[in-house]
Amino acid sequence: MRIALLLITILQCSSVFGVATNKADLCPNLIGSWKGEKSYPDINAHESWVSTYQRDGSSSVTFTTKYQGEVTQDTEIGYWKCEQNILTKYESINGANKDSPKVYELLEVNQQFMRYLTILDANTVIEYVAYKVEI
């Protein structure tokens, strides 16, 4: 059942990570700062973030996570690239380099909000929404 739902989700998105699409290029709209949050009730966690994408390709994101009553904050610094609505972020967390980039598909990006998704594995697709903020 979960695989069927994943397949439906993939088909509805019209492209997933690099498959050609006729959608307008959303990448130029990323420049600026975005604030989002997401709850994960199955593990009793809540995460909020502020991401900034600079025109020169540099980026940063600060996460505030509440997990089982404990609050932590991490900052990721790095750079980004975006092609055909596929956003790839290369970052280090608190100074330590990450092994692999994060990859997202942009579904919608305008002056108010952005909607995007990532596929973690065959059973896990996560959709996010973030709102444009002035920093």
HUPELIN-V168797 format. One record per pair of residues at least 12 apart in sequence whose C-alpha atoms are under 10 Angstrom apart, sorted by the first residue. I is the first residue (numbers start at 1). GAP is how many residues later the second one is. If there is no record, write none. Layout:
i	gap
I	GAP
I	GAP
This chain:
i	gap
1	122
2	120
2	121
2	122
3	119
3	120
3	121
4	119
5	118
5	120
6	113
6	115
6	116
6	117
6	118
6	119
7	115
7	116
9	116
10	109
10	115
13	92
13	93
13	94
13	104
14	93
15	69
15	70
15	71
15	90
15	91
15	92
16	69
16	70
16	88
16	89
16	90
16	101
16	102
16	103
17	67
17	68
17	69
17	70
17	71
17	86
17	87
17	88
17	89
17	100
17	101
17	102
18	65
18	66
18	67
18	68
18	87
19	65
19	67
20	64
20	65
21	63
21	64
22	62
23	61
23	62
23	84
23	85
24	60
24	61
24	84
25	57
25	58
25	59
25	60
25	61
25	81
25	83
25	84
26	56
26	57
26	58
26	59
26	60
26	61
26	80
26	81
26	82
26	83
26	84
26	88
27	54
27	55
27	56
27	57
27	58
27	59
27	60
27	79
27	81
27	82
28	27
28	54
28	55
28	57
28	81
28	82
29	24
29	79
29	80
29	81
29	82
29	84
29	85
30	21
30	22
30	23
30	24
30	25
30	52
30	57
30	76
30	79
30	80
30	81
30	83
30	84
30	102
31	21
31	22
31	23
31	24
31	25
31	26
31	28
31	101
32	19
32	20
32	21
32	22
32	23
32	27
32	79
32	100
32	101
32	102
32	103
33	17
33	18
33	19
33	20
33	21
33	26
33	27
33	28
33	97
33	98
33	99
33	100
33	101
33	102
34	15
34	16
34	17
34	18
34	19
34	27
34	78
34	79
34	80
34	95
34	96
34	97
34	98
34	99
34	100
34	101
35	13
35	14
35	15
35	16
35	17
35	26
35	27
35	28
35	78
35	79
35	94
35	95
35	96
35	97
35	98
35	99
36	12
36	13
36	14
36	15
36	27
36	77
36	78
36	92
36	93
36	94
36	95
36	96
36	97
37	12
37	13
37	26
37	27
37	28
37	91
37	92
37	93
37	94
38	27
38	89
38	90
38	91
38	92
39	26
39	27
40	27
43	24
43	25
44	22
44	23
44	24
44	25
45	20
45	21
45	22
45	23
45	24
45	25
45	26
46	18
46	19
46	20
46	21
46	22
46	23
46	25
47	16
47	17
47	18
47	19
47	20
47	24
47	25
47	26
48	14
48	15
48	16
48	17
48	18
48	25
48	82
49	12
49	13
49	14
49	15
49	16
49	24
49	25
49	26
49	81
50	12
50	13
50	14
50	25
50	80
50	81
50	82
50	83
50	85
51	12
51	24
51	25
51	26
51	79
51	80
51	81
51	82
52	25
52	80
52	81
52	83
53	25
53	26
53	27
53	28
53	36
54	25
54	26
55	25
56	23
56	24
56	25
57	21
57	22
57	23
57	24
57	25
57	32
58	19
58	20
58	21
58	22
58	23
58	31
58	32
58	33
59	17
59	18
59	19
59	20
59	21
59	22
59	30
59	31
59	32
60	15
60	16
60	17
60	18
60	19
60	20
60	29
60	31
60	32
60	33
61	13
61	14
61	15
61	16
61	17
61	30
61	32
62	12
62	13
62	14
62	15
62	31
62	32
63	12
63	13
73	21
74	19
74	20
75	16
75	17
75	18
75	19
75	20
76	13
76	14
76	15
76	16
76	17
76	18
76	19
76	20
76	21
76	22
77	12
77	13
77	14
77	15
77	16
77	17
77	18
77	19
77	20
78	12
78	13
78	14
78	15
78	17
78	19
78	20
79	12
79	13
79	22
80	21
80	22
80	23
81	22
82	21
82	22
82	23
82	24
83	22
84	21
84	22
85	19
85	20
85	21
85	22
85	23
85	24
85	31
86	17
86	18
86	19
86	20
86	21
86	30
86	31
86	32
87	14
87	15
87	16
87	17
87	18
87	19
87	29
87	30
87	31
88	13
88	14
88	15
88	16
88	17
89	12
89	13
89	14
89	15
90	12
90	13
102	16
102	18
103	14
103	15
103	16
103	17
104	12
104	13
104	14
104	15
104	22
104	23
104	24
105	12
105	13
105	14
105	22
106	12
106	21
106	22
107	20
107	21
107	22
108	21
109	20
109	21
109	22
109	23
110	21
110	22
111	20
111	21
111	22
112	18
112	19
112	20
112	21
113	16
113	17
113	18
113	19
113	20
114	14
114	15
114	16
114	17
114	18
115	12
115	13
115	14
115	15
115	16
116	12
116	13
116	14
117	12
